[in-house]
Amino acid sequence: MREVTVVGAGPAGLVAAMTLARAGWRPVVYEKNPQVGGRFAGDFQGLENWSTREDVMSWLANLGLVVNFDAGPFSEVSFYGPDGRVRRFESERPMFYLVRRGDVPGSLDRGLLAQALEAGVEIRFGSALKEVRGPAIIATGPRYGDGICVGYTFATDLPDQAHCILSDRLAPLGYSYLLIRKGHGTLVSCQFARLKEWKRHLEHTVEAFRRLVPKLDLKGARFFSGYGNVFVPPRLVHGERLYVGEAAGLQDALWGFGLRYALASGYLAAKSLIAGVDYEALVRKFLLGRLRVGMENRALLELSHALLGERIYGWLLDRVTSRPDPMAYLRKHHAPLLWKRLLWPVTRLGMRFRSHYRDARCFHPDCGCVWCACGRSAETCAG
């Protein structure tokens, strides 16, 4: 039975570990926090369901996962542009499934933990590894913040609902949202620019949603924050270490949806070890095309915003919500298209220039650091 080190008990790390364990390997997961979901506060996140024809619930089953966590389908969302006009998004199939994050009942994190333990995975909480030897999967999450989310979680008697606002006053080059399901609410400003002004943006977000939902009561709300990074990694493999999820820069650059990338990359990393195939080749085949599309869409959005300002948000919302089948329209624009692929060289250069993240790994063959921060010369780091 071959042992594999997995660093990080987030979705990517847990899926990798349970996939290995079911194939007869012995994964040992090291998690620096004392429990799963340490970065989260019971807030809602979305498992997006628009980028592929296959429903995400079927996709999860193909990864060997069972839905032992709360996953609420949402087919109706109210969108607002800077002008305050509502655009209703309605579809026959869910636009996304809401999942809760953190160490709370019914969360995605607790559900994946239960599945990993059932598969026989050994998890060592409160253990922060700085160095590994032998085969390892690095699932440590983001390193820097190209985008940040700040907001509140709260209890509420309001019915289930979903609202999203595109406005630079609330979330520059990003979006604000209010999600309510089964008595729990999450209100967030997700910002991709002017990050130092986050407090003012959050205040404007609260004011806006209080106008839209007059009975909204945030008394007793709990503040939380999060961040993420998107970058073009020079390598996904360093020696015997495979990088997955946000540790590998695998996240949607347009709106920041990263759960599907995390789950898929963890699964692919495990399968590459089990089958003895190239992990980077699997990522190129199954993930890289859509990762590039996300970066190209982000570049197009920011270019359009530079030319047209906030008007681009209303135009985009009208384009999507006026379609007979808005899900098909979204799916088309998240698929690799020839004309977008022609933009890739310029997009890649631009992403490297604008990203707050700088990959500092030295790639020295003897380095055993979980994440080498040397970044100057290979000679300065020998593990």
N, C-alpha and C positions, 0 to 999 in steps of 0.2 A: 504494500500500500504506500503510494508516494505522497509525501507531505508537501503542501503548498501553503505559503504565507499569503494571507489577504490582509491588507492594511486599510481599515475603514469599514464600518458596519452600516453604511448607507445602502440605498437600493442597488447600486452597481456591485458593491462588495458582497452583499448577501446573496444576490442572484448568482454571482460567480461561484461563491462558496457552495451553495446548495446544488448547483449543476455539477460541480466536481464531486461532491459527496455522493450523489446519486449514481455516479459512474465508478464508484469504488475508490476514489482518492480520499486523502485526509487533509482537508483544508483547515487551517487554524486562523481565525479572524482576530485581529488586534484592533481594538477601538479605544481611542483616548478618553472618550466620555464614559460616565458610569452607566449609561443606558443608550438605547437607540434614539435616533431623532434629536440629538442634543442641540442641533442648530435651529430647531423649529419650536413653535409655541402653540401647536394645535391649529395652525392656520390652514386654510384651504389652498390646494394647488390643483391644476387641471391636467388630466391625462388627455391631451388633445386627440381628436378623432377625425380631423379633416384632411390630413396629409396623405392618407391611403384609403383605398376602397375597402379594405378589410377593417371591420370594426375592431377597436382596440381591445375589447374583451376577448375576441377570438385570437388576436395577436398575443395576448398574455398567455393564453392556453398553449399556444405553439412554443412558448418559452418554457413550458413546464410549470407555470404558475397558476395557483388557484386564487380566486377572489375571496379571501377570508378577511377582507377589510371593507369598510364602507366606501362604495363608489357610486355616487349619485349622478345619473345622466341628466344633462341639460340640453334641451333642443330649442329653447327660447332665451334670447339675450337682448336686452335693450342697450343700444349703442348711442353715444352722443358725441358730436363733434364740438369744436370750440364755439360754434354758434348756439349750442344748447339744444338743438333740434334732435328729437329722438328718431332713431332708425331701428326698426324691429328686425331681428334676425330670427327666422323660424325655419326649421328643417324637419324632415321625417325621421332622420337618425340623429342621435345626440351630437352636438358640436364638440362636447368634452364630457368627461366624467370627473366630478369633484372628489378628491381624496383629501383626508386630513394628514398633516405631517406632525411628527413629534412623538413623544412617549405618552400618548393619550389613548383611551379606549377607541377601538375601531380604526385606528390610523393605518396608513400604508406601512409605516415603519414597524409597528407591532405585528402586522400581518406577515410581512416578509421574515421577521425574526422567528415567528412561530414555525414557518415553513422550513427555515434553515435548521432550527433545532430538531424538528421532526426528521430531517434528512440526516441527522447525526453530526452536524457541524459543531466544532468547538469554538466558542467565542470568549475572548478574554477582554472584559470591559475594564476601563481604567488603565489601559496599557498603551502607551504611546511609543511606537517603535521609531527609532532614528536610523536604523541600519538593518538591512536584510541580506541574507546569503541564500543562494539557491533560487528555485522558481518562486515568483511572487507576483501578485496582482495588486497594483496600487490604486486604491479607490478613496483617496483622501479629500476629494471635493475641491472647490475653487481655492485659488491662491490669492487672487486680487479681485477688485470690483470694477469691471467695465460698466456694470449696471447695478443699481441697488434698489431694494424694495423696503419701504418703511410703512408701518401701519398698525392696526389694532385687531385683536381678536376679542369677541364679546358674546355674551349670551343674549338671546332675543326671543320675543314672542311673535315676531314678524313671519309671514309665510315665506316659503322658499322662493328665491328670486336671484337674478343675475343682472348686473349693470356694469357697463364699461364706458369710460370717458377718454377721448383722445384730445388733449389740450396741453400746450407747453406751460401754461400757468399752473397746472396740476402735476404734470409729469413730463418734463422736456424730452422729446423724441421717444417717449414711452407711452404709458397708459395708466389710468387709475381704475380700480374696480371695487365693487361691493358684491360679495357673494354670501348668500344665506341659505342654509340647509339644516333641517331638523333641529332648530333652536340654537344653532351656532352661526356666527357671522365673522367675516373677514373683510376689512376695509384696507386698501393698500394703494400707495403711490409707487409705481415702478418706473424709475428714472434712468435715462441713458445719457444725460448731459446735465451740466451745472449741478453736479452731485453735492457740492458743498452747501447748496441752498435747500437741502432736503427738508429741513424743518418747515420752511415757508410753504414749500410745495405740499407737504402733508396737511398743513393747516387749510390751504385752499381746497384740498381734496375733501376734507371733512365738511367744510362749508358747502361744497357743491352737492354732496350726497345728502346732506340734511335738507337742502332745498328740493331735491328730487324725491326723497322718501321722508315726508314730514314726521312720521312716527318713529324715525330712527333714533334710538337712545343708546349712547355709548357710555352710560354710567357703569363704572366698574370695568371698563375695557382695559385690556392688557397690551401695552406697546411691545412691538417686536421689530426686528430689522434683519435683512439678509442681503447677500450680494452674490454675484456670479461673474465668471469671466469666459470669454470666447476668444480663442486664438488658433492660429494655424501651427500645429506642433511639427517640428522638424522630424521627430520620431515618436512613435507610440511604444516602441520597445527599446529598452536600455539594458543590455546584457540579458539576464533572465527575468527582468521586471517588465510587466505589461501594464500600461496605463489605461484606465477606463474612466468613463463619466467626465465630470468637469476637471478632474486631474489631467485628462487628455485634451481638454478644450472642447469636448463634445457637448455642444448645447446650441439650440437655435439662436442665431444671432439677431433675427428680426424681432421676436417678442420674448425670448428667453425661456421658452418651453424646453426643459431638459430631461424630464423623467423618462421618456421613451429612449433617448440616447443612453441614459444611465443603465436602464434595464437591459437594453440590447447589447451594449458594449461589454457589460459584465458577463452576459451569456456567451458572447463570441470569444471573449478571452478564455473562459473555461473550456469551450469547445476546441479552441486552438491547441490547448495543452492536451486534452483528451485524445484528439485525433492526430496530434503532431503536425499541424499545418500552421502556416504563417498567419499570425494574428493581424498584422497590418494588411495583408491581402484580403482577409475577411472584412475588415473595416472599410477598405476601398470598395469592395463589392456591395456591401449592404448599407453603409452609413455615409460614406464620404460624399456621394453625389448630393444627398439632401443637406448635408452640412454646408457644402459650397453654395447651394441654392439659398440657404438662410443668410449667408454672408452677402450674396449678390442682392437679395431682397433688401437687406439692411443698407447696403451701399446705394441702391436706387432710391430708397426712402429718404436717406439723408441728402442725396443730391437734389431730389425733388423739393425737399423742405428748404434747402438753401436757395432755390429759385422761386418758390411759390409761398414759402412760409407755412403757417398753420392751415391754409386753404387745402393743402394736400390731404389732410385728415378727412375732411368732409367729402372730398372727391372719392377717396378710397372707400369710405363707408357707403356712399351712394352706389358705387360700382358693385360692391359685394351684395348689399341687401336688396338691390333692385333685380337681381338675377332670379329666374325661375327656380334654379337649383344652386343656391349659394355655396353649398358644400362642394359641388363639382367645380365651381369657379375657384374656390380656395385650393382644392386639390391640384388643379392645373398649375397654379402659381407657386406651389411647393414642389413641383416635379422638375427634374433637370431638363431644361429646354436649350436648344442649340444656341439661340441668340444670347441667352444668359451665360452659357459656357464660354462664349467669346469674350465676355467681360471678366472672366476669372483672373487672368494675370494682373489686371489693374486692381481688381477687388482685393486680391491676396496682398498686394503691396500696401493698399490703403488700410486694410485691417491690421497689418503689422505696425503701421505707423501710428494708428489711433489707439491701439490697445494699451491699457495700463499694464498689461502683463508682459513680462520678458522672461522667456524660458532660460533659466540660469543653470541648467544641467551641464556638467562638463563632459559627459559621455566617456570618461576615462574607463578603460576596461576593468580596472580593479576597484572602482568606486562601488561601495555598497550602500550609500545613502538612500533612504527612502525617497527623498527629494533633494538632490544636491543643489545647493545655492551658491556654488562657487562662482561660475559664470565668467571667469576671467581667462584661465588657461588650464588645460588638463593636468599640467604638472603640479598645480597647487592643491590638487585633491587626489588622494590615493585611498579613499574610503575613510 
